[in-house]
Amino acid sequence: MKPLNYAILKYFTKVDEACADDVINALKGEYGSFKALNKKAVITALMTAEANGLIEETRFELDENKELKVYYHAHAEGAATINKYIKD
């Protein structure tokens, strides 16, 4: 099993775009017992990955609870870097 942050990054190489809720739903089967698999921690991980140039923001919207959902995707260079250092 990969570290959670690695799994989060690797997830973005397999989808067109995703938000924190999408990441949590996708990873909860394998990482559901991890305390760090919560919205605040995942958002922090996504913002860190964006600041490091691995993913970029694609869009944002308000959900039914008027909570901001930010979507990201791994651009070609970011995905290549992720795949170079994190193997399947």
Stockholm file with secondary structure:
# STOCKHOLM 1.0

chainA/1-88         MKPLNYAILKYFTKVDEACADDVINALKGEYGSFKALNKKAVITALMTAEANGLIEETRFELDENKELKVYYHAHAEGAATINKYIKD
#=GR chainA/1-88 SS CCCHHHHHHHHTTSSSCBCHHHHHHHHHHHHTTCTTCSHHHHHHHHHHHHHTTSCEEEEEEECTTSCEEEEEECCHHHHHHHHHHSCC
#=GC SS_cons        CCCHHHHHHHHTTSSSCBCHHHHHHHHHHHHTTCTTCSHHHHHHHHHHHHHTTSCEEEEEEECTTSCEEEEEECCHHHHHHHHHHSCC
//
